[in-house]
Amino acid sequence: MNLTIHEASLFIHTLSDMIDHDPKVEIVLAPTMLALQALSLQNPHHQFKLAAQNFYWRDSGAYTGEVSATQLRGLVRYALVGHSERRHVFGERDRDLRNKVQAAYRNEITPVLCVGETASERALGETNDILHDQLVGGLSNITGEEAGHLVVAYEPVWAISNGKDFASHAVPTPNDAAQAAKAIRNQIAHLFGAATAKKVRVLYGGSVTADNAAGYLGAEGIDGLLVGGASLDVHSFAAIIDKAAKKKSPTKGKKK
């Protein structure tokens, strides 16, 4: 719940000018729902794709205040499902999330299913169990073909900052991210087969900054980042995008 429509418009304009287009790096922006339509008209589509932060799983009906995936169809390519704040602040359950995943596919939107453990669950050694339960709970209504287009974001709840005070939060290591990615792919392989597990893109999200982005991008099994607070500063976000581009093209930026 950051940036007004005007601020979001200025952000995307500034970011577009700051970065070089690299077809090997996919950049997805998830602004507030109010800004989606305006940004879809302004958005340089060769540079950015749009995502919804949330939606309701019914396609239409008397659900005052909600926005459906059907209404988002054509505006966004992706939609977040089960972000930690939706789970822990708004009390969304696995039943809600698997209906959302199904609704996203039904409306030709790629779901980004967010999974991750709390501090107490981690302390009890339950990380893999939590990932198992959240994946099974969120994906039980889809086919193997649909699962092949899935994006899963590992966001350890204990590591998520408010975007202002990163130092007050524990920060996972790239190895922590790699271990989680391995557990996620193992579970998807169990559900849908090894071939599907290889197709699924796994992102890491949890106190990502320009300083640590390269480490996470280099972790085994991590295909990208779900950037939180650091994305609110256009210079910081541009620096993270630059790190991703250099990971994809090691010679990028080097003088010959």
C-alpha positions in Angstrom: 0.0 0.0 0.0 2.6 2.5 -1.3 2.7 5.2 -3.9 -0.2 7.2 -5.3 -1.2 6.8 -8.9 0.9 9.9 -9.8 3.9 8.6 -7.8 3.7 5.2 -9.5 3.5 6.9 -12.9 6.6 8.9 -12.1 8.4 5.8 -10.8 7.8 3.8 -14.0 8.8 6.7 -16.2 12.0 7.2 -14.2 12.8 3.5 -14.1 12.3 3.2 -17.8 14.9 5.9 -18.4 17.4 4.4 -15.9 17.7 0.8 -17.2 18.7 -0.8 -20.4 16.3 -3.3 -22.0 17.7 -6.8 -21.7 15.4 -9.5 -23.1 17.0 -12.1 -20.8 15.7 -10.3 -17.7 12.0 -10.2 -17.0 10.9 -7.2 -14.9 7.5 -7.3 -13.3 5.9 -4.4 -11.4 3.1 -4.9 -8.9 1.7 -1.5 -8.0 -1.4 -0.8 -5.9 -4.6 -1.9 -7.6 -5.7 1.7 -8.2 -2.6 2.3 -10.4 -2.8 -0.8 -12.6 -5.0 0.6 -15.4 -3.2 3.9 -15.6 0.2 2.1 -15.7 -1.0 -0.4 -18.3 -1.6 2.5 -20.7 1.7 4.2 -19.8 3.8 1.0 -19.5 6.6 0.4 -22.1 5.6 -3.3 -22.6 9.0 -4.2 -24.0 10.5 -3.3 -20.7 8.0 -4.2 -18.0 5.1 -6.5 -17.3 2.5 -5.8 -14.6 1.2 -7.9 -11.7 -1.6 -7.7 -9.3 -0.8 -7.8 -5.6 -4.1 -9.6 -4.8 -7.5 -10.6 -6.2 -10.6 -12.5 -5.3 -11.2 -16.0 -6.7 -14.8 -15.6 -7.9 -15.1 -14.3 -11.4 -18.0 -12.0 -10.6 -20.8 -11.5 -8.1 -22.0 -9.5 -5.1 -18.6 -9.2 -3.4 -18.4 -5.6 -2.6 -14.9 -4.1 -2.6 -13.2 -7.1 -4.3 -11.5 -7.3 -7.7 -11.6 -10.5 -9.6 -9.1 -12.2 -11.9 -11.6 -11.7 -14.7 -11.5 -8.0 -14.2 -7.7 -8.0 -14.2 -7.4 -10.1 -17.4 -5.6 -8.1 -20.0 -4.2 -5.7 -17.5 -1.7 -8.0 -15.8 0.5 -10.9 -16.8 1.0 -12.1 -13.2 -0.7 -12.0 -9.8 0.6 -12.7 -6.3 -1.2 -15.4 -4.4 -0.6 -16.1 -0.7 1.8 -13.3 0.1 2.8 -13.5 3.8 0.7 -10.5 4.6 -2.4 -12.0 3.0 -1.8 -15.2 5.1 -0.8 -13.6 8.4 -2.5 -10.2 8.4 -5.7 -11.0 6.5 -6.0 -14.7 7.5 -6.2 -16.3 4.1 -6.2 -20.0 4.2 -5.0 -22.7 1.8 -8.6 -23.2 0.6 -8.7 -19.5 -0.4 -5.3 -19.7 -2.1 -5.9 -22.8 -4.2 -9.1 -21.2 -5.5 -7.1 -18.1 -6.4 -4.5 -20.1 -8.2 -7.2 -21.9 -10.2 -8.9 -18.6 -10.9 -5.7 -17.1 -12.2 -5.1 -19.9 -14.7 -8.8 -19.7 -15.7 -8.2 -16.1 -16.7 -4.9 -16.5 -18.4 -2.9 -14.9 -15.5 0.2 -16.6 -14.2 0.0 -17.0 -10.4 3.0 -16.3 -8.2 2.4 -18.5 -5.2 4.2 -17.2 -2.1 5.3 -19.7 0.5 7.5 -19.4 3.6 7.8 -20.1 7.3 7.6 -17.9 10.4 10.4 -17.4 12.9 8.8 -19.9 15.4 8.3 -22.5 12.7 11.9 -22.1 11.6 13.1 -22.4 15.2 11.3 -25.7 15.5 12.9 -27.0 12.3 9.6 -27.1 10.4 10.6 -25.2 7.3 10.3 -28.1 4.9 7.0 -29.2 6.5 5.5 -25.7 6.1 6.7 -25.5 2.4 5.1 -28.9 1.8 1.8 -28.0 3.4 1.6 -24.6 1.6 2.4 -26.1 -1.8 0.0 -29.0 -1.5 -2.7 -26.6 -0.1 -2.2 -24.1 -2.9 -1.8 -26.3 -5.9 -4.2 -29.2 -5.4 -6.8 -27.8 -7.9 -4.5 -27.5 -11.0 -3.2 -29.8 -13.7 0.4 -30.7 -14.4 0.3 -28.6 -17.6 -0.8 -25.6 -15.6 1.9 -26.2 -12.9 4.6 -26.0 -15.6 3.9 -22.3 -16.0 3.8 -21.7 -12.2 6.0 -19.2 -10.4 6.8 -19.9 -6.7 8.3 -17.2 -4.4 10.0 -18.3 -1.2 9.6 -15.5 1.3 10.7 -16.5 4.8 8.3 -14.5 7.0 11.0 -14.0 9.6 13.3 -12.2 7.2 10.8 -9.7 5.6 11.6 -6.1 6.5 9.4 -3.0 6.2 11.7 -1.6 3.6 13.2 1.0 6.0 15.1 -0.9 8.6 16.8 -3.9 7.1 19.3 -4.2 9.8 16.7 -5.1 12.4 15.8 -8.3 10.6 17.7 -11.5 10.2 18.7 -12.1 6.7 18.9 -15.6 5.2 22.0 -16.6 3.3 22.0 -17.6 -0.3 22.4 -21.2 0.9 19.2 -20.9 2.9 17.5 -19.7 -0.3 19.0 -22.6 -2.3 17.8 -25.2 0.3 14.3 -23.8 0.2 14.3 -23.9 -3.6 15.4 -27.5 -3.5 12.6 -28.4 -1.1 10.1 -26.5 -3.3 11.1 -28.3 -6.5 11.2 -31.7 -4.7 7.6 -31.2 -3.6 6.4 -30.1 -7.0 8.2 -33.1 -8.5 6.2 -35.3 -6.1 3.0 -33.6 -7.1 3.4 -33.2 -10.8 6.6 -35.0 -11.9 10.3 -34.1 -12.3 9.9 -32.5 -15.7 7.3 -30.1 -14.4 9.5 -29.2 -11.4 12.3 -28.2 -13.8 10.0 -25.7 -15.6 8.7 -24.0 -12.4 10.5 -20.7 -11.7 11.4 -20.2 -8.1 12.0 -16.7 -6.7 13.6 -15.5 -3.5 12.0 -12.7 -1.5 13.1 -11.5 2.0 15.0 -8.3 2.7 16.5 -8.2 -0.8 18.7 -5.2 -1.4 21.0 -4.0 -4.1 23.9 -5.2 -1.9 22.8 -8.8 -1.5 20.8 -9.3 -4.7 23.7 -10.9 -6.6 24.2 -13.5 -3.9 20.7 -14.7 -4.0 20.6 -14.6 -7.8 23.7 -16.9 -7.8 22.1 -19.4 -5.4 21.4 -22.8 -6.9 17.8 -23.2 -8.0 16.9 -19.5 -7.7 15.5 -18.0 -10.9 14.8 -14.4 -9.7 13.8 -12.2 -6.9 10.6 -10.9 -5.3 11.7 -7.5 -4.2 9.9 -5.8 -1.3 10.8 -2.6 0.4 13.9 -2.0 -1.7 11.8 -1.7 -4.8 10.1 1.5 -3.5 13.4 3.4 -4.2 13.8 3.7 -7.9 17.6 3.9 -7.7 17.8 0.8 -5.5 15.5 -1.2 -7.7 17.4 -0.2 -10.9 20.6 -1.4 -9.2 18.9 -4.7 -8.4 17.8 -5.0 -12.1 21.4 -4.3 -13.2 22.7 -7.1 -10.9 20.2 -9.5 -12.5 21.3 -8.4 -16.0 24.9 -9.0 -15.1 24.1 -12.4 -13.7 22.5 -13.4 -17.0 25.3 -11.7 -19.1 28.6 -11.9 -17.2 30.4 -9.7 -19.7 27.7 -7.0 -19.6 29.2 -3.7 -18.7 32.8 -4.7 -19.1 35.0 -2.6 -21.4 36.9 -4.4 -24.1 
